């Protein structure tokens, strides 16, 4: 059977549902856990946007309590009392859950790796574009870094894959996959595709 883009996107959603089923999480609990993961990695703006602008289904204390009861958060973590500040950096996650979450994010990163061009030719020499060891210690680390960049969102991943295909068709992918992820180069491809900036071949800059 031929695997299509829609099938791989559904696979990512399936893995997210599997993660929820495995730990008996509600959608609010999973989303809060994801926001705390990001906050602990220095991206706390999403957590505060969520608190300030969204209509919360349950108070954060209730969600944290439920996550602790389900073993997502360690029992040693002291849930703040009502009226006291909440610091996401203080939350202690179960290491087994962290490992499972890393495996969950791998689907998205592996599809990016598989679809990324293998090599490019500059001045008559072939250069590898899939060398992840320039920045990451392992494939898992690369996949998790990509997952964080797209906020572990399957729809955002699908959008990146569409932009990557556009870049390949127009010979615009000339940097390594590490730079592609860390520099969020799909945003530049989107601007090019929308006519907001001129397209160019980066070989001209070498």
N, C-alpha and C positions, 0 to 999 in steps of 0.2 A: 504494500500500500504506500502511495506517495504521501509524504508528510507536508502539509501546507502550513502557511503562516498562521491561519486561524486555529489549526490543530495545536501548534506549539504554544500559542497564546492561551488556549484552553487548558493545556497541560500545566502552565504556571498557576492558573486559577485553581485547578485541581489540587496542586501542592499546597496552596494557601488554605483551601478547605480541609485538606488532610491534616494540616498543622492545627487548625481550629478543632477538628474532631478529636485528634490525639490528646489534646490537653483540655478538651471540653470548654473552649473559649467562646464567648459571645463576640460579635463584631466590634463592639465598643472596647472590650478587653484587649483584643488583638491590636486594634488601632492605637490604644494608649500605650501598649507595650512597644509597638514600633516607634512611636513618637519619643518614648523615653530612650530607646536604643539610639536614635538619632541625636537626642539632646546630650547623651553621654559621650558622643563622638564630636561634640562641638557645634551641632546644628540644632540649637534649642529654639530657634525662631518659630519652627513649625508647631512645637508644643504650646508656645504662648499664643500663637495665632489661633490655635484650636480652642484654648481656654477663653480667649477674649472675644472671639467672633462666632463660635458655634454654640448651638443649643445642646448642652450635654444631657444625654439620656439619664445618667446616674451621676451623683456626686463623685468626685475623684476618690474620696476616702472609701466609698463603697466599692469602686472598681479595684483599688489597690488591695483592699481586704479580700475581695474575691480572688484576685490573682495570687495572693499569698496562700489562701486556702487551697488553691489548685496546684500549688507547688511551683508556680512560675517565678515568684519572688521568694527569697529566702525568709525563713521564720525569724532570723536575727534582725531583719529590717524593722525599725520602729515606724509604723505608719503615723504620719502627723495627725494631731487632733484638730478638730474643727476650729478655724480661726488662726491656726499657726501656719507659717510658710511651708511650701512644698518645694524641695530641692531635688530635681531628677537625678543629680549626681550621687545622691545618697542611696538610691534604690539599688538593692543587691539582688541580681538575678541568679537563678539556679544554673550552674555551669552546663548541666545536661541540656537544658532548654536552649541555652546560647548555641551549643553545638548543633542542635536540631534546627535552629533558626538559620544558621550558616548553611546547612545543607539545603534548606528551603530556597535560599537566595541563589544557589548554584545554578538552577535551571536557566535563569535569565542571563547570567554571565556566560554560561557555556554556549548558549545560542549566539550571543554576540561574538564569542571567540570563533565558533564554527563558521559564521557568515563573514567574518572580517577577512579582507584580502590577505593572502599568504605572503606575497612579496610585491615590491615595486622596483622599477628600474630607473636609476639616476645616473646620468652620464655613462650609460652603457654597462653599469654594474647593478646586479640584483641585490636588494636589501630585504631582510626579513621584517615583516610588519607585525608578527605575532610573538615576538620575543618578550615575554612577561617578566623575565628575570631582571630587566633593567630597573624595575621599581618594586615588584611584588616578590614575596618569598615563596608563594605557592599559588596554584590555580584557585584554591579556596579564597585566598586573600584578594586576588583579582576580582573574583565573582562578587565577593562581599563589598568591595569598593565600588563596583559598578552598581550593585543593588542599592547602596546608600545614595549614589549620585542620582538615581531615578526614584528614590524614596520607596523602593520595593513595590513599585506600581506596575502591574502587568500592562495597563493601557499606555503608560508612558514608555515602557519597553517596546511595545508594538510601534509606537511613533518613532522611536530611535531606529528600529529596524527598517522602517520605510525610508527614513532619511539616509541611512547607511546605503541602502540599495540605490537611492538617487545619486549619492556620492560615487559609488562604484560605476554606475552607468555613465557618469560624466567625468570620470578620471580625476576625481577630487580627493581621493584617499591616498595620501602619500606619507602619513605619519604613522608611528607605531601605535598599537592598541593601548599601551599605557598612556601616551599623550592624549589619545582620543577620549579616554575615560576621565583623566585628571583635569583636562582642559575643557571638558564638556563640548567637544568639537561638533556634536550634532546640532548645537545651537547656531553655530556658524553655517552649517549646511542648510538649516532651516531658513536663515536669512537669505542665503543664495537662492534657494528654491523659490522663495517668495519675492525675489527680485529686489530685496532691500540692500544688497551689496553685489558688486561684480564678482563673477566667478573667475577663478584663476587657477593655473596649474602651479602647485607649490615647487615643482622642479625649477621654475624660473628664479626662485629665491635662493637656491643652493649655490 
